[in-house]
Amino acid sequence: MAWYPAAKKLELQPESDNQPAIRPTQFLLHSIVAPWTPQRTYEYWRDSTNLESHFGLGYDGSLGQFIGTQTRADATGAANLRADGTGAVSLESASNLQASDPWTDEQVEAIIRLGVWLHQTHDIPLRICRTPDDPGFGYHRLFSAWNPDTHSCPGPARVTQFHNTVFPGIVARANGAPSSEELDMDGKQVYDAVWMKDAAPAPSRSATKKTNPNWSPISFLREIYDLVATVNDNVKKLATRVDAIEKESHK
């Protein structure tokens, strides 16, 4: 069974050992309709029901894992375990009591990171599930086979986020886009990273090319400015001479 390194392990027993194995081909998102932490969600699965999800997500982005991703969890109806042995990895996320609120920024970031890990670990393809059995990413109410009670889980606001932010974020991050933390730089850090890094090959006509083979963008900008300023000064001098010649020729 596979355990996500960034989640707190809160293993449910006997489910973790007794439930059948799956080959994960889908990642499906839920709202638990309660403002619960992963610990509280774990306690609910343990003490109050025979259902469970693989993961629980708090408002602050904290993540708990209750069952390994290669073991069945009973959160998504027909997606839990199919005749061919495939199944869905499920995540329950904290919400208000109406499941009407959007995921917080911290929840979105945690879902994106987990989605990338599931893609890399289990080869879940980077697409939205096209049918109930189709490998990919989705949410509970996407197909009636997953949601026979026809409730709105994970809620309209989160469905919109899934399409506009969460799933595109998983695809982008899996393809190498930086995380929000990597982009969280102040103005000076951005300036230094963009303008001050000596990474571009020096101009072929540079007199110091052998001793200074790489230039920063700001060096190129200064060089261009100095050249343009020199050309501008020479043009002004030439214009002055032309004016003087014209005046002399009209005498």
C-alpha positions in Angstrom: 0.0 0.0 0.0 1.2 3.6 -0.7 1.3 6.4 1.9 1.6 10.0 0.9 4.7 11.5 2.6 3.1 14.9 3.1 0.1 13.5 5.0 -0.2 12.6 8.6 -0.7 8.8 8.9 -3.9 8.1 10.8 -4.4 4.4 9.9 -7.9 3.0 10.2 -8.0 -0.6 11.5 -9.2 -3.2 10.7 -10.2 -1.6 7.3 -6.6 -0.9 6.3 -5.7 -4.6 6.6 -9.0 -6.3 5.8 -10.3 -4.4 2.8 -9.4 -5.6 -0.7 -6.6 -4.2 -2.8 -7.2 -1.8 -5.7 -5.2 -0.5 -8.6 -5.8 3.3 -8.3 -6.9 4.9 -11.6 -8.9 7.9 -10.3 -8.7 10.7 -7.8 -12.1 11.9 -6.6 -12.9 14.9 -4.4 -15.6 15.2 -1.7 -16.8 17.7 0.9 -17.5 16.2 4.3 -20.2 18.8 5.2 -18.5 19.7 8.5 -15.6 22.0 9.4 -13.4 19.1 10.6 -9.7 18.6 10.9 -8.2 15.4 9.6 -8.0 14.1 13.2 -11.7 14.7 13.7 -12.5 13.1 10.3 -10.4 10.0 11.3 -12.3 9.7 14.6 -15.6 9.9 12.7 -14.6 7.1 10.3 -13.3 5.1 13.2 -16.2 5.5 15.7 -19.4 6.4 13.8 -19.6 4.7 10.5 -18.4 1.8 8.4 -17.5 4.2 5.5 -14.2 6.0 5.0 -12.1 8.0 2.6 -8.4 7.6 1.9 -7.6 11.2 2.9 -9.1 14.0 5.1 -8.3 17.7 4.4 -8.6 20.6 6.9 -9.3 24.2 6.1 -5.7 25.0 6.9 -4.4 22.6 4.3 -3.5 19.9 6.9 -3.9 16.4 5.4 -4.4 13.1 7.0 -4.3 9.7 5.3 -6.4 6.8 6.8 -5.9 4.0 4.3 -3.1 3.3 1.8 -4.0 4.3 -1.7 -3.8 0.7 -3.0 -6.5 -0.4 -0.6 -10.3 0.1 -1.1 -12.0 3.0 0.7 -15.8 3.2 0.7 -16.4 6.9 -0.1 -17.5 6.9 -3.8 -20.0 4.2 -4.6 -19.2 2.2 -7.7 -15.8 3.8 -8.0 -14.5 2.2 -4.9 -13.7 -1.2 -6.5 -14.5 -2.4 -10.0 -14.5 -5.9 -11.3 -11.1 -5.4 -13.0 -9.6 -4.4 -9.7 -9.3 -0.7 -10.4 -10.6 1.9 -8.0 -10.6 5.5 -6.9 -8.6 7.4 -4.3 -10.9 9.6 -2.3 -10.4 12.8 -0.4 -12.9 14.3 2.1 -12.4 18.1 2.7 -13.6 20.3 5.5 -16.5 22.5 4.5 -19.4 24.4 6.1 -22.5 22.6 7.1 -24.2 23.3 3.7 -21.1 22.4 1.6 -21.6 25.7 -0.1 -18.2 27.3 0.6 -15.2 27.2 -1.7 -12.0 25.5 -0.8 -9.5 27.8 0.9 -6.2 28.6 -0.8 -4.5 26.2 1.6 -6.9 23.4 0.6 -6.4 24.1 -3.1 -2.6 23.9 -2.8 -2.8 20.7 -0.8 -5.2 19.1 -3.3 -2.9 20.1 -6.2 0.2 18.6 -4.5 -1.6 15.4 -3.7 -3.0 15.2 -7.3 0.5 15.5 -8.7 1.8 12.8 -6.3 -1.0 10.4 -7.3 -0.3 11.1 -11.0 3.4 10.4 -10.5 3.0 7.4 -8.1 0.0 5.6 -9.7 0.1 7.0 -13.3 -3.4 8.5 -13.0 -3.7 10.4 -16.3 -4.0 14.1 -16.4 -7.6 14.4 -17.6 -11.1 14.7 -16.2 -12.9 11.3 -16.1 -15.0 10.9 -19.2 -17.1 8.0 -17.9 -17.5 6.5 -14.4 -14.8 3.9 -15.2 -12.5 6.2 -17.1 -9.1 6.9 -15.4 -8.5 10.5 -14.4 -9.6 13.2 -11.9 -13.1 14.1 -10.8 -15.5 14.9 -7.9 -18.3 13.0 -6.2 -21.3 14.3 -8.1 -19.7 14.0 -11.6 -21.5 10.7 -12.4 -24.6 9.2 -10.9 -22.8 5.8 -10.6 -20.5 7.5 -8.0 -23.4 9.5 -6.4 -26.6 7.5 -6.5 -28.2 9.8 -3.8 -27.7 12.7 -6.3 -26.4 15.2 -3.7 -24.2 18.1 -4.7 -20.9 17.0 -3.1 -18.4 18.7 -3.1 -20.8 21.7 -3.7 -21.3 24.1 -6.6 -18.5 26.5 -5.6 -16.0 23.7 -5.4 -17.0 22.2 -8.6 -16.3 25.5 -10.3 -12.9 25.7 -8.5 -12.2 22.1 -9.7 -12.6 23.1 -13.3 -11.1 26.6 -13.1 -8.3 26.2 -10.6 -7.7 22.8 -9.1 -7.5 20.5 -12.1 -5.6 23.0 -14.3 -3.3 23.5 -11.3 -2.6 19.8 -11.1 -1.8 19.6 -14.8 0.4 22.7 -14.7 2.3 21.5 -11.6 2.8 18.0 -13.0 4.3 19.6 -16.1 6.8 21.6 -14.1 5.1 24.9 -13.2 6.3 26.4 -10.0 4.2 26.3 -6.8 2.7 29.4 -5.2 5.4 29.2 -2.5 8.1 29.3 -5.2 6.5 32.4 -6.6 6.1 34.1 -3.2 9.0 36.5 -3.6 9.3 40.2 -2.7 10.1 42.9 -5.2 13.9 42.8 -4.7 14.0 39.0 -5.0 12.1 39.1 -8.3 14.4 41.9 -9.5 17.5 40.0 -8.6 16.2 36.7 -10.1 15.2 38.3 -13.4 17.8 41.0 -13.9 20.9 40.2 -11.9 21.6 36.6 -12.8 24.7 36.0 -15.0 23.3 33.4 -17.3 23.1 34.8 -20.8 26.0 34.4 -23.2 28.0 37.6 -23.5 27.8 39.4 -26.9 30.1 38.0 -29.5 31.8 41.4 -30.0 32.4 42.0 -26.3 36.0 42.8 -25.5 35.8 40.9 -22.2 34.0 37.8 -23.6 36.9 35.5 -22.6 37.1 36.7 -19.1 33.4 37.4 -18.7 31.5 34.8 -20.8 28.1 35.3 -19.2 26.2 38.5 -18.7 23.2 39.4 -16.6 20.1 40.9 -18.4 20.8 44.3 -16.6 24.2 44.3 -18.2 22.7 43.9 -21.7 20.2 46.7 -20.9 23.0 49.0 -19.9 25.1 48.2 -22.9 22.2 48.8 -25.2 21.4 52.1 -23.5 25.0 53.3 -23.7 25.2 52.4 -27.5 21.9 54.2 -28.2 23.0 57.2 -26.2 26.3 57.3 -28.2 24.5 57.0 -31.5 22.1 59.8 -30.4 25.0 62.1 -29.5 26.7 61.4 -32.9 23.5 62.1 -34.8 23.1 65.5 -33.0 26.7 66.4 -33.8 26.2 65.4 -37.5 23.0 67.4 -37.7 24.8 70.4 -36.3 27.5 70.1 -39.0 24.9 69.6 -41.8 23.1 72.8 -40.7 26.4 74.7 -40.7 27.2 73.4 -44.2 23.8 74.4 -45.5 24.1 77.9 -44.0 27.5 78.3 -45.6 26.3 77.2 -49.0 23.6 79.8 -49.0 25.9 82.8 -48.4 
